[in-house]
Amino acid sequence: MPEKLRPNRDDTEKLKDYKKLIEKGVKFHKRGKAKEAIKCYDEAIKINPNDDEVWWLKGNSITEFDKDEAIKCYDEAIKINPKHDKAWANKGIIIGALSYDRLEEAIRCFDEAIKINPKHDVAWFFKGMGLLALKKPDEATKCFDEAVKLNPKHRRPFR
C-alpha cells in the first residue's frame, strides 16, 4: 500500500488511522460489505486524497451500486497515477459492461493496462471479450491465447 501522506502535524497517528481505515475497508469488501468499505475509503480519502490505491479500492467496492461513480474513482486513480494498470483494466470492464456502444473505449482502457503491464491477464481476457462482441474473432483469439498463456485458469469463450 503506497504511503503518499505528506508529513505534518501528528503524522504518526494520522498515518496509523489512515492505514487502519484502508485495512478495515479491504476487510469489509472481502466480506461483501461494500457500503461499509466505501465509508472507510471515503474517510481515508479525506486524510489523503492523493493515494491512487484508495481510489482504486473505492472503485472496486462502489461498482456494485454505481458503475458511473466507480468509473470516476478509477479516473481519479489514473489521474494520480497514469500507470495504474488495475484501474485502467477495471475501468474498461465497467465501461464494457455499461454499453455495447462503448466497447471501443473499453478496449482502449485494456490497451493502456496492457501497455503498462503486458502480463495483465485480465486485461487481455476482457479485451478479447470486447473484440469478440465487436465481431473480430481473429483479434479476440489472440487476446484469449495471451490471457491463457499468462494464466491457465482463463478459458476461451469459444472453441
N, C-alpha and C positions, 0 to 999 in steps of 0.2 A: 504494500500500500504506500504510494508516494507521500512523502511528507513535504508539502508545499506551503506550510504555515510559516509566515514570516515572524521572527522573534519580536515580541513586545511585552507588555505587562502580563505577569502571571503566566508566562509561556509554558512552564511545565504542567501546570494544572489545566490550562486551556488545551494543550496537546493531548493530555490524558483523556479529557472529556470528549474531545474530537474523535480520538481513536475508539473510545468506548461506544460512541454513537454509531460509528461505522460498523464495528463488530456486532453490535446489537441489531442493526439494520440487516446485516447479512444473515444473522441467525433467524430473524423474523421471516425474511424472504425464503430461506430454506425450509421453514415450517409452513409455508403457504400463507403467511400473514403479511401480504403485500402492503396493506394500508398502514400497518404499524411500522413496517420497514421504511416506507416513504416518509413518515413522520421523523424517523431517526435521521434519514438522509437530509431532509429539509433543515433540521437543527444543525447538522454538520455543515451544510452549505452556508448557513448564517455565520458560522465560525470561520469558514474558509471557502469562499465561492470559487476559488481558483484551482480546485482539485478535480481534474478530469475524471478520475476513477469514481468519485462520489456521484458525479452527474451520470456516468455510465450505469452505476448501480441503481440510481433512482430510475433511470430509463427502463432498466430491466424489470423493476418492480411495478412501475406505473403502466407498462404495456397492457396488462390485464384489464385496466379500466379505461385508459385514454391513449389510444395509439398516436394521436396528434401531439399530445403532451410528451409522450415517450420520444418522438422524433425531435422535439425541441430540446429534450435532455441530451440526446445523442449529439445534436448540433452544438450544444454548449460544450460538451466534452471535446468535440472535434475542434471547436474554436480555440479552446485552451491548449489542446494537443492534436494538431492535424495528423499526427502519425498514430492515433489511437485506432488500431485495426479492428478491435472488437466493436467499437462504437460505429465505425463505418459499416461493418457487416450487419450489426443489429438494426441499424437504420435501414439498410437495404431490405432486410427481411420484413420489417414493418411496412415500408413503402410498397413492396411487392404484394403484401397481404391486403393492403387497402384498396388497390385498384389495378386492374389489368392495364389501364391507360398509363400507369406509372412504372411499368416493368423496365423500360429503358433507363429510367432514373435509378431504379433499384440495382440494375446491372452495373451502372456507373459506380454505385457505392461498393458493390462487391469487387469491382476492378480496383478501386482505391485500397480496399482492405488487402487484396492480393498483392498489389504493388508494394505495400508496406511490409506485408508478411506473406511471402509466396507459399508458405506451408499452412496457411489458414484453410483447413479442410472444409469448414462450414461455409466459408465464403465461396469456395469452389463449387460445393454441392448446390447452394442456393442460386448461384449464377447459372448453373446447369438447369435448375428448375425454371428460372426465368426464361432462359433461351428455349427450353422445351415448350413453354407456354406460348412463346412467340413463333413457334413452328420452325425452329432452327435446330433440328435434331443432331446434325453433324457437329456443330459447335457445342451443343449440350453434352454430347457423348464425351468429348474431350475434357470437359469440366468434370463430369462424373468420374471418368477414369482417373483424373488427377486427385479428386476427393478420396476415392477408394485407395489409391496408392498411398496417400498420406494417412488415411485412417480406414482400415479394412471394415470397420463397423458400418460405414456408409453402404447403402445398397442402391444400385441403379434402379430408377423407377420404371425402366422398361428393358426388355432384352431382345 
